Amino acid sequence: MQNRGLVKFFAILFALVSIYQLSFTFVANRVKSDAKAFANGDEKKEVKYLDSISKENVYNLGFTKFTYKEVSDKQINKGLDLEGGINVILQISVKDVLKTLANHTKNPVFNKALENADKNQQGNQDYIDAFFIAFDEESKGAVKLADPEVFAHRNLEEVNFNMSDAQVKTIIKRKVKESVESAFRVLTERIDKFGVVQPNIQMLGESGRILVELPGAKDVDRIKKLLQSTAQLEFWETYKIEEMGNFLMATNEVLKKTEKEINTKETPKTANDTLGNLLTDASKDSTAVKGNNPLFDKMTAYGQGPILGYYSPKDTAKINGYLKMPEVKSLLTGEQRYAKFVWSKPQSINVLKQQIVDPTKTPNSKKVEVLELYALKGNRQNTPAMSGGVVTDASDKFDQMGKPSVEMIMNSKGAKDWEALTGKAYTEKGFIAIVLDDVVYSAPGVTSGAITGGISQITGNFDISETKDLANILRAGKLPASADIVQFDAVGPSLGQEAIDNGITSALVGLLLVSLWMVVYYGKSGWFANIALAVNLLFLFGILASIGAILTLPGIAGIVLTMGTAVDANIIIYERAKEELRMGKTLEEAVKVSFSWRGAMSSITDANVTHVLTGAVLFIFGTGPIKGFATTLLIGIFTSLFTSIFITRILLEWSISRKNNLTFVTSMSKNWFTNFNYDFLGKKKITYIFSSCVVIVSVASFFINGLDEGVDFKGGRTFQIRFEKPVEASEVSDELTKVFDGVVQAKVLGDKEQLKIVTKYKIDDPSSDADVEVNKMLFDNLKKYYGPDLTYEKFVNAYDGKTIGIVSSSKVGPAVAKDIKTNSFWAVLGAMGIVFLYLMISFRKWQYSLGAIAAVAHDVIFVLGIYSLCYKFMPFHMEMDQHFIAAILTVIGYSMNDTVIVFDRIREYLAGKTKGSFNDIVNRSVNTTMSRTLNTSLTMILVLLIMFIFGGESIRGFIFAMLVGIIVGTYSSLFIATPVLCDSISDAEHKRIEDMHNNVENK
């Protein structure tokens, strides 16, 4: 080999760089272990410890020293499925941005276009493009985007009424992009102050979506509120209960005529002393209003001051409906017709519990969760007395009673307006509601005169973490539009540790068995292949560390599969060398030919290029863990080629130069897979009939059984829940279906103590309140399966050592599901199309491409058919999701790999000197590839079996798809691709090739 010294130099340099890059991972893991030991299970203490040493030197490498932050930035980071944590995709509401840019216009064409854009937005289509299309269709040229009622108004100076629609579209797109970037900056600042180690925040293209990954984060509800809060802080004057009393009584009278009689067992109307003096006369005689007063019967306690009443969270939607009724709204007169009804944040209060058995006894109290109803003093423009934009800083403090609060500092204008507003409230004995995102946090009165200086406090029913988050949100600023959670994943640390253990086990067992097979089959040269494999893994991990890749469980699967691709190239080379030795060449000549283009290099190149193309498609269309799988797979292909071609060759030539007894066989494997003489083309009628039946049955099953589409494809919420004891999945499914709106699926996941629960309940509601509601409904209906010590917080949130409750959860909104489905469809078609073009260019005959595509289409339909026929009764999940599409694309790559190896030999024999009929020449060429074909397939099947057994429940369906695909792909390469190739070549071409071969033989 020429330039052997240069190759050695780069190999050694590459190895040293890889070791250097990986050293940071080892140091970071050591520091984390020290932090865990120091914290002794206290998560906050552990985070504080790591933050405290972030700027301290923890790694000395010669003259260079690295801080813990620098070491952490250079390590291989573990994904959420390995470390636990929370992954969120937020959709910044482009609709809200457009409304703001249009100054909340009432123009009917504009608003109808927004409505149509919601309905007609296609998968992978940006909302703004859908809006422009809808606007053009609705306006029909009569209304321009530069109309003063749309975008050409004084608040948007960049647009004037002389502009064309195309010009306005450019400006609006830029403004929307600026809004998304602004949201990205706000979220980044919020997360940076949250205290999560190594958060990852990315803007996802031009879609308006923002990815937030928080490794190690455990408080699910808190993080959702932190991310989704728009921080729209406002200060409103409020009506007092005596001012709204007549309206409430009149509303109740109207509702008596429209609502059915309400039957209640008890109507406690009195809260504890901290709520002040309530309407005690009414509360003592609850029967006076019992059953006849729809508005008051739902009250948990009567209101006082600015509070109109206390209601249970489950009744707030009903009350909102009452207040929006036209006949109720008509009761508001004068300035009250602009009143804005809002709720407080949830809180717990004590209410008196009536003694039904013995009314003479003193009532005792019980604690219940309630929301307070307020009426804010609105105006024609629906604007507050003061906007929160005047707040320049905020910090978490404690009030005079020692309770957590938030202190605000205002600018000079804000201080002046605040002084006037509080002075007015003091004079009128009124109240000022502090409202954040339409939720009242507190509504204090002013008891000591106007507040000067612009410094004030937000008090309320807070805990310390809430005041820290609220201060953080106010400091970071408000989002330019609402942020909806369209995709969400949460993985507990215990589940992540299981994934790591499963991944390491499958990797080690796979490495051991593949290495053992290479030694058993190829003898001494097998040892060289194993050395190359070890170097390949070193290079692979080194590259992953250097590019800052995130290692996921599918990524580990990609690494294990890399072992198969690494030995695949070695197998092709070794098999070619064995053929050359049988033809009488010396060992040195055989090795030289096997590494030439005429030998194994053309097959290796074509096979790996097709594999790289499908991997690239997977990387482009994949997200999250799938992108991690594609990353490791692509890197593994290139490192495998380098080590197989260069490292293995150096070792072989070194052995030859030392006159070692180099062999490519052992006494055991000497005659394996040799002397094949099978008439493949002679059996094509049988295989055509068999494969046609498979395709027909599969297609019929698609229409009859369908496919088990996961939430990735249809949207929904998924929960992985562990119980203390085995439970019946059907029983849980029936119970939850009764309380959720629609059928709830519950399936055993691995052990009988673990269920996978899927529901579409409120999937169209992206708010954090809807997520909390679903979590609480799950807890309320499943807590009977647990002991009395399990609280809601323990059930929902993750923590170290957690073994029961929700161990992972995910949510995929309808828009994201539509995008994933569209991406998947084009990914599969795109991969097949790209490979078709490449093979047509490489082999210079379209018949080769047709044969390969026919085989791949057969394989894809076969795998889909197996999943359609078997998903209802197999002991593991066989869902159509992103992982499944990744498996299909991988199958396409490996099927092409096998087919190209066969086609390469057919091309060689058809251009060679073999005598016989066309079919004889093709059969002979295919028979000579059997050793390579079966060996590479068996190696991959072995690796996949190990992963299927040891890889864990979460990727078992994913691995099964690849396992079936590799087996079917081997069959189709021999019995589908080859016959289709031969049948598509004309009879005249058959005769020309036969004549050419016979003439060569006669000469």
N, C-alpha and C positions, 0 to 999 in steps of 0.2 A: 504494500500500500504506500503510495506516495504521500509525503508530508506527514509521516507517522509521528515525527517529533512534535510538529505543530499541534496535532490532535491531542497528544499526551499533555502538552503544555496547557491547552484550553480545558482539558478534562480535569487536570489537577487544580487549575485556577477556579473552575466552576465548582469543584467539590469544596475548596476552601471558602469560597464566597457563600456557598449553601450552609456550611457549618457555622460560619460567622452569623448569617441571618437567623439561623435556628437557635443560636445561643441566647438571643434576646427572649425567645419564648420560654426557655428553661429558667432564665433568671426571673422573668415576670411570674411564672408559676410558683417559684420559690418564695417570692415576696408575698404573693397572695396566700400561700400556705401559712406564712408567718402571721399575716393579718387575721386569718381565720382562727389561728391558735390564740392570738392576743384577744380577739373579740369574744371568744368562747360562745359562739352562737348568736351574739348580738349584732344584727345586720347593720344598724346605724353606727355602732362602734367600729365595725369593720370598714365601712365607707369612710368614716372620719379618720381612721388610721391611714388608709391609702391616700386620702387627700392631704394629710399632714406630711407625708413623705414624698409627695409628687415632685417636689423640687430638690429632693435630696439625692446624692449619688448612691446608687445601689449596685453599679456594675463598673468595675475598673478593668479596662482592656489596654494594657501597656500604658501609653501616655494619654490615652483618651478615657474620659469618665462619662457615664451616662446616668441621668436622673431616672427616677421611676417612670415619670411621664414619657420620657424619650424611649425607655425600654418598652413601655406598654404600646406606644405607637408603632413599634417595629415587630411586635410579636404576631404569631398567627392567632387571630381572634376566633373564638368559637361562636357559632350561630346560636340563635335562640333555642333551637331544638336540641342543642347540646349543653348549653349553659343555663337555660331557663331565662325568662324575661318576657318582654312585651314588644310586639311588632304592630305598627299601625300605619295604614295608608289613609291620609286625610285628603279630602276633596275640597279645595277652596271653592266656594260657591260663585262661579262665574256669573250665574244669574243675578246674584246680589250685587256684584260689581257692575254689571250692565245697568241695573236699576239705579245705582248711585250715579253712574256716569250720565244717565238720562235724567238725573235730578228727580227721580221717582215720578216720572210723567204718567199722566192718565190717558195718554194717547192710545186708542183702542187697537191700532195696527201693531204698535210696539208690544203691548201686553199680550195680544193674541199670538204674536210671533214667539214670545217667551213660552207661552203655554204649549204651542205646537212643537217647539224645540224640545221641551220635556218629553213629549209623546213620541217624537219621531227620531230622536237621536240614535244613531246606529252604533254598533260595537266598534270601538277604536276611533270614533269620530269625536273631535273636540266639541264641547258645548257651544263655543262661540261660532264655529263653522255651521253647526246645526241651526243656530239662531239666525245667521245671515241668510241661509237658504230659506228658512221659514219666513223671514221678513220680506224677502224678494217675492215669495209666492203670495203672501198676504197683501202686500202693498200694490202689486201689479204695476209698479212704476208711478202710482199716484202719490205716494208718500216717500220722501227721500230720507236717508239716514241723517242728512244735514238739515232736516227740518227743525225749526226752532223748538217744536214740541218734542223732539227726540234728542239729538246730541248737540245741535247748534244753539246752545244757551250760554248765558254769561258765566256759569260755573265751569264750563269746559271751553276755555279760550282757544284751544288748538283747532277747533272745528268752526268753520263759518258756513253760512247757508249757500255759498257759491260752489262748494266742493262737490265732487262726484261721489257716488257710493263707494267706488273703489278706493278713493283717497281716505274717506272716513273709516273704511274697514281697516286700513293700515294703521291709522291712529288708534282706533279702539283696541285692536289686537295688541298694540304696544302698551296701552294703558292697562289692559287686563294682565299682561305679562308683568308689568311693574307692580301690580297689586299682589300677584302670586309671590313675587320676589320679596315684597314687603312682609307678607305673611310668613315666608320662610325665615326672614331675619327675626321677626318677633318670636316665632316658635323656637328658633335656635337659642335666643337669649333666655327664654323661659326654661328650656331643657338644661342649658348650661348651669343654671342656678338651682336646678332640682336636686343635684347630688348624685346622679347616676354615673357610674364609671363607664367611660368610653361609649357615649351615645353616638348613634349614626343617624344623620339627618340629610336627606337628599331630595332634590326636586326631580320628579320623574318626567323628563322631556318637557313638552309644551302642553301637557294635559291638565295642568292646574292641580296635579296631585303631588303630595309631599309624603315621603317615606320617613317614618321615625322608628328607629330600633333602639330599645332600651334594655341592654343585657343586664340581667340580675334584678330588674325592677319587679316588684311583687304586688303592690297595692293597685289593683286593676281599676276600681272606681275612681280613685283619686287622680290617677294619671289621665283617664278619659276626660275628667272635668278640667284638668290643667290644660290639655291640648285643645279642647273644643270651646273654651270660654273666649268669646270675642272681646271681652274686657270693655264693653260699652257701659261705662260708668256714668250715671245720671243722678241728679238731685231733684226730687219732686216735692211739692207741697201736697199734703194729703187732706182728704175730708175726714171729719170726725164722725164717730158712730151716730151722734145725735143729729148731725147734718144729713145723714143718709138713712135715718130711721124710718121716715115716712116712705121712702123709696123701697126699702126692704119689706115693709109691711104690705105695700101695694103689690110688690112682686109676688109675695107669698099668696095673696088673694087671687092673682092672675093664674098662678100655677095650680091652685086648687081646682080650677076648671079644666086644666089640661093634663094633670098628672094623676095616676092611679093612687089609691090610698096606700100609704106606707105602713107596714106592720113592724113594730119594733118591740123587743122584749124589755129594753130599758133605754132611757135617753138621758144619760148624764150630761149636764150642762154647766158644771162648775169646775173651774180649774183651781190650782193651789193658790196660796196667798200671794205668791210672787206676781200673779197676773192682776192683782188689784181687786177692787170691789166690782164684782160682776152683778148680773141681774139675778140676785139671789132669790127674789120672790118667785120668778119663773122657774128657777132651777129646783126649788123645793117641791114644786108640783109639776113634775114632768108630764104627768098624764093630761095636763091641760092642753098641751099642744100635740100630744101623741097621736100619730096616725092621720092628722088632718092638715099638716103644715109642711109641704114639700121642702121649702127652703130651710126652715128652722129644724125640722126633724133630722136633717143630715148634719147639723152642727154637733161637734163634739163638745164645744164650750162656747158661751156667748162672748162677744167681743167687748172691747173697751178702748177709749182713746181713738187712735187711728185704725184699730183693728175691727173689721166688721163681723168677724166670726172665725172660729177655729174649725177646720174640716179635716177629715181623714184623707190621705193622699189618693185613695181609691175613688173618692167622690168628687175630686176637683174637676175632672172632665165633665161630669154631669152638671156641676155648678156653672162651668164655663158655657155649656150649652144653654142653660137657663138665661144667663146674662146676655147672650147673643140673640135671643128670640126677639123678633120685631115688636111684639106686643109688650115685652119687658123694656126694651130700649126706649119705647115711646113714653114711658113713665118718667124719664129723666127730662127735666125742664131747665130753662135758663142755662147758666154756665155748667150745670151738672151734666148736660147732654154730651160734653166733651170728656167726661170722666173715663179714666183708664183703669180697668180692674186687673190687678196682678196679685201674685202669691208670694209668700215668703219662702225662704229655704226651709227644709224639713227640720223639725225640732221635737223634742219629747216634753210633755207636760203631765202634771198630775191632775186627774179629774175625779170627782166624787162618784163612787160606785153605789148605786141604789141598793138598799137591802130589801129585796123582793119578799123574802120569807117573813121578815119581821121589820116593818117600816118604823117601829118605835126606836130601833137601835140607831146609834150614830153612824152615818155613812162613812165607810173607809174609802181610800183613794187607790187609783191604779195609774200607772204610767202608760201613756199612749203617744204615738207619733202623729203629729198634726202639721198642717200648713195654715198660715194666717192669710186672710183675705183683706186686701187694701183697695181703696178707691183713690187714685191719684188725680190731682187737679190738672186736667189737660186743657188744651186750647184748640182752636181751629186747625193749627198746623201740627198738633200732636207733639209739641216740643216741651222738654223739661224746663224747670226754672233755671237750672244750671247744668252744663255739660261737664263730664269728667275730664275733658281735654285740658283743663286748667291744672290738673294734678301733675306736679313735676317730680315727686319722689314719694315713696311709700315704704314703710318698714313694719315688721311685726313687733308689737309691744304688749304691755299689760296695763289694763285700766286701773282706776283707783280701788276697785274691789279685788284686784289681783287676777282678773280674768283675761284670757288672751284677746287682743284687739289689734287693729291695724291703724297706724298713724299716717295721715296724709299731709303733704306739704304742697301748697298751691302757689302759682305765680302771682304777680302783683295784681293783675286784673281779676284773677280768681279770688284772691283775698278780699278785694273790694266788694265783689258781687256776693261772696259768702257772708261778709259782714252785714250787707243789706238784707240778705235772705234770712239769716238767723235773727236779725233785729226785728224783722216783720213777724217771724214765728213767735218771738218772745212777747211782742206786743199783743198779738192775737191769740196767744196760748195755743198755737198750732204745733204741728209736727212736720219734720222733714224726712222723707223716705230716701234712704241711700240705696239705689237700685243698680245692680250689675247684671247685664244681659237679661233684663225684664224680671229679675228676681229681687225681692226686697230683702236686704241683709239686716237692716235695722231701720227704725223710724222713731228716733228720739225727739222729745220735746226740748225746748230751750228754756232753761230755768234761771239763768244768771246773766241775761242780757246778750247783746250781739257779740259774736265771736270774732275777735280781731286777730290779725297776724297771719291768717291763711293756714294755720295748723289745726287739724281736727282729727278725731278718732272715729273709726267704724267699730261699733261694738255689736255684740249679738251672741248667739249661742254657738261659739266657736270652740274648737280644740286647737292646740298649738300648730299642728300640721296644716290646718285650714288657713290660719292667719299667715303662715309662711307662704303658702301657695297664693293667697289673695294679694299679698304684698308683692310677690314675684310677678304676678300677672300685671298689676298696675304699673310696676316699674318698667316692665318690658314693653308696655303699650298695648293698644287694642289691635285686633286683627282687622284688615280692611273689609272682610266679609266673613260670613259664618264658615266654619270648618267642619265638614261632616266626615265621620269615620265610615269609610266605604269598605274597608277591609281591616280585620283585626285578628291577631293571633297572640295568645298568651300560653306560655309553657312553664310549668313549675320546675324548680331545681331538681326535685327527685326524679322527675321524668327525664330531664336532661341528662342526669347521671346514668340512668338506665340506658339511654341512647348511646352514651359514650362507651359504657361497658359492652353493649351489644356490638357497637362498631369496631371496637378494639378486638373483641373476640373473633368476629367474622374476618377481620383483616389478618390477624395472626394465623388463624386456622387456614385461611385461603392461601397465604404466603407459604406456609409449611407444606401444604399438599401440592401446590403448583411446583415448588422447588423439588419436592420428592419425586414428582412425576417426571420432571426434566432429567433428573439423575437416573431414574430407573429406565427411561426410554432412550436417552442419548449418551449415557455414560459420562466420560470425562468432559466432553463438550457441553453436557448438561450443567456441570459445575460452573463452566464459564458463563453460560446463560444466566445462572443464578447470581453470579457476581455482578453481571451487567444489570440484573433486576434490582439488586440492592443499591447499586449506584444510581439507577433510575429513580428509585424512591427518594434517595437523598436529594437529587436534583429537583424532583417534584416538590418536596416540602420546602426546599430552599427558595424556589420560585414563588410558591404560595406566600411565604413569609416576606419576601422582598416586595411583592406587589400589594401587600396588605389585604390579602384575600381573607374571607370569612369562611371558616370550615363548618359545614353542615353535615347532617346525617346522610343526605343524598350525596354530598361531597365525598364522604368516606366511601360510599358505594362506588363513586367514580374512581377513587383511588384503588379500591379492590379490583375494579374492572380494568384498571391500568395494568395490573399484573398480568391479566389475560392478553392485553394488546402487546405488552412487552415481550412475552414469550412467543406471541403469534409471529412476529417478524423473524425471531430466531428459528422457529419451526420451519418457516418457508425457506430460509437460508440453509438450514441443516439438511432438509429433504432434498434440496437441489444438489448439495454437495454429495449426498449419498447416491443420487442418480449419476452424477459425473464419475464417481468412483466405480460404479457398476459398468460404466462404459470404458473402463480401463485407464482413466487418467490417474496421475499421481495425486497424493494427498494435497500437495502444494497447489497443483493445477486445479483440482476440484474446488478448493477454498477460493482461489482467485476467480474462477468462473461463477461460483455461486454468489459472489459479491458484485458481479458485473451486471450491466443493464440487460444483457442477453440471458443472464442467469435469473436471480431472484428479484433484482431491483425494480424491474418494470411492474411485476405483480405487487410488490410492497408499495410502490409509489401510487399505483392506481387504487389499491385497496384503502390506503390511508388518506388519499385525497378525498375519496367519497365519504370516508368516515369524518374527516375534518369539515366537509361541507355540511353534513347533517348536524354535527356538533355546533357549528357556527349558527345554523338556523335555530337550534335549541337555545343558544346563548342570547340571540337577538330577541326571540319571542318569549323566553322564559323569564320568571320573576323569582326573587327570593331564593329559597333552597334549590330550585331547579337551575337557576343561573349558577349557583355554586357547584352543582353536579356537572353542568356543561363546562365550567371553568377548569375543574380538575381533570375532566375527560380530555379537553383540548390540550392542556399542558402535558398531560400524560402521554398523548399521542406523539408529541414532538420530542419529549425526553426519551420515550421508548425507541423512537427511530434513531436518535443519536447514540444511545447506549447499545442498541442491537447492531447497528451498522458499524460503528467505530470502536466502541469498547470491546465488544465480542470479537471483532476482527483482530484487534491488537493482541488479545489473549490467545486466539487461535494461532496467529503467526508466531507469537512468542513460543508457544508449545511446539510448533513445527520446527522452529530454529534450534530448539534444545533437543531435537530428535526424540521427543517424548512419544509414547505410543498413543497418539490421539485417535479417538474413535468417535463415530456418530451413532453407534448402536451398543447394546449390551447383549450378552448371550441370551438373555430372556426376551428382549424386544427385536432380535435380529430379523425375524420373519413376520413381524406384525404389520398388518395393512399393506402387504406386498403381494404381487402376482394376482392382482384383481383382473378379472376378465368378464365384466358384466355388460350385457346388452341394454344400456340405458335407453337408447332411442327405440329399441324393440318393444319396450314396455310403456311407450308414451300413451297409447290408447287407454291402458289401464289407469295410468296416473292422471291423464286428462279427465277421465270419468270420475275418479276418486276426488280430485280437486274441485271439479265442477259441482259434485254433490256437496262438498264441504261449503263452497261458496253459496250454493242455493239454500242449504240448511241455515247458514249464518245469516243471510239476508232475510230469510223467513223469520228467524228468531228476533231480528231487529224490530220487525213489525209486530210480533206476538209478545215477546218478553221485554223488548226494549233493552236499554242499558241502564245500569245503576248510576245515574248522573249524580255526582257529588255536589256539594255546595259551591265548588269552584265554577260549575257550569250553570247552576240554576239559582244560586244565591241561597242564603240561609245562615243559621247559627249552629255550630257544632260544639258539643261539650264532651270531654272525656272525663268520666266521673268514676271514682273508686268508692266502694262501699266497704263496710266492716265485715259483711258476710255475703255469700252468694245471693243474688236476687234474680227474679224472673224478668227477663227483658220484656216479654209480652205484657206482663202485669204493669210494669212501669210505663210502657208505651200507652196502655189504655188509660191509666190514671192521669198522665200528663195531657193526653189528647182532650180530656174533659175540660181542662182549665185553659189550655192554649187554643188559639183560634186556628184550627186545622190539625191534621194528623201529625203526631210526633213519633218519629222513628227511634226506637231504642234497640241496639244490637250489642251482643256480647263482643268485647274487644279483648281477645287473649283469654284472661282468666274470667271466671263467672262472677268475680267480685267487681268487675270493671265493665262499664257500659259506654257505648258511644251514642249520644243523644243528639238528634238533628231536628230542628224546628225552623219554620219560616215566620214565626210569630214576630210581628212588628219589624220585619226586615227592611221595610220601606222607610222606617223612622230612624234616621241616623244619629239622633240625639243620645247623649250619655244617660239621660233619664230613662229612655226606653231600655237601654242595656241593663241599668240597675233594676228596673222593673222585672225583666226576664230573669235575672239572677235571683231576685227575691222570690219570685214565683217558683223557681226550681227548688230553692231552699225550703220554702214553706211546704211543698208537696213531697219532698224527699227526706225531710229531717226525721220522719218516723222510722227510717231504716238505720238511723244512727243513735248513738247514746246521747244522754241529756247534756253532755259537756260541749257538744259541737255548736258553735255560734255561727252567725251569718258570715262574720269576718273570716273565721277559720275555714268555712266552707268555700268561699269565693277566692280569697287571696292566697297567693303562694308564699311559702316560707320554707326554710331549710328543714328537712326531715319530714315534710308533709307526706302522709300516706293515704289520706282519705279526702273526699270532697272533689272539687273541680281541679284536676291536675293539668288540664290544658283546655283552651277554648279558642274558637275562631269565629269570625263573622265575615261573610262576603256579601256586599250589597249587590242589588240587581244590575247596576251599571257596570261594576267591575266584572261580574259574572258574564255579562254580555261581551265585554272586551276579551276576557280569557277564552271564551268559546270561539270568538272570531279569530283570535291569535292562533289558537290550536288548529283550526281548520286550515288557515293559510300556511301554518308551519309545516303540516304534513304534506300538503300539496306542493309547497315551495321546495321542500327537501327532495321530493320525488322529481320535480321538474329540473332542479339544478343538477342532480345526479344524471338524469337523462341526457342533458346537454353535454355534461363533461364526458360521459362514456361515448357519445356520438363523436365528439372531437378526438378523444384519445384513441378509439378503435377505428375511427374513420368509416364506420358503417352503422346506419341507424338501426339495423337488425339487432346489434348487440344491446343497444339502449332499450329496444322494445322487449327483448328477452329479460333484461334486468328489471325493468319496470313491471312486467307481467309477474315476475317472481315476487317482487316487493309488494305489489297490490294484493297478490294471493296471501302473503304472510300477514299483512295488516288486517285483511278481512278474516283470516283464520283466527288471529288473536282476539279481534273484536267478537267473533262468533263464540269463542270459548267463554269470554266474559259474559256475553249475553245469555248463554245457555246455563252457566254455572253459578252466577252471582247469588242466586237465591238460597243455595244450600251449601256452598263451600264454607269451611270453618274460619276463613279469613275474609277480609273485605276486598271486594273487587269493584271499586268505584271508578267512574270516569272523572278524573281530575287532572290537575297539572302534572302530577307524578306519572299518571298513566300515559299522558301525551309524551312525556320525556322518555318513557319506556318504549313507546311506539317509534319515536325518532331514533332511539338507540338500536332498536331492532332493524330499522331501515338501514342504518349504517353497517351493522354486522352482516345483514343479509347481502348487501352490496359487496361487502368484503369477501364473503364466500363465493359469490357469483363471479367477481372479478378474477379471483384465483383460477376458477375453472375456465372462464373465457380467455384469460391470458394464455393458458396452455392450448386451448382450441385454436386460437390465433396462431400460435407458434407451430402447431402441427399442420394446420391448413397451408401455411407458407413454407413448410419443410419438404422432406423427401419421402414421407411415409406412403407406401403403396396401398391401394385398395379403394373400395367405394367411399363416397362421401361419408356415409353413416359409419363405416368401419374406422375411418380416420378420426372422426369426432369421438366415437366410443373409446378408441385407444387413448386419445388425449385425456378424456375424462377419467379413465381408469388409472392413469399415471398420477392424477392429482389426489387420489383417495387418501393416501397417507397424510398429505398436508391438510386436506379438507376435514377428515375425521379427527386428526390430532388437534387442530386449532379449535374445532367445535367442542370436542371433549374437554379441552382445557377450560374453555369458557363456561361450559355446562357445569363443570366441577366447581369453578369459582362461584357461579350463581347459586348452586345448591348450598354451598357453605353460607352464603349471605341469606338465603331463604330460611335456613335452619337457625342461624345465630344472629341474623341482622336485626331482629326485633319486629314487633307487630306492625309498627307504623309504616314500614317499607316492604312488608311481605307481599302485598298485592302488586306493588311496583316491580319487585324482583320476579314474581311469578310471570308477569307479562313478558319480561325479557327472556326468562327461561324458556317459555313456550315459543317465543319468537326465534331464539337461536336454533332450537330443534327444528322448527318448521322451516327456518331459513336455510338450514343445511339440506333438507329435503328438496326445497324449491330450487335451489341452485343446480341440483343434479337432475331433477325430474320435471321442472317447469321451465326454468330459464333456458336450459340447453335445447330441449325440443322446440320451444318457441323460436329460438334463434335459427335453428336448422329449417323449420317449416317456413319461416319468413324469407329465407334466401331462395331465390328462384331456381327452377330445375336447370335452366341454362347455366347458371353459376355453379351448380353442383357438378354438371358435366365438365365445365371448364377446369375446375379444380381437380377432378378425377383424371382428366386427360393430362394435365400438367404434371401430376404426380407419377402417372404411368410412364410418361415420356422421360422424366428424370430418371426413373428406375431403369428403363431400357438402356439409356445412355450409360 
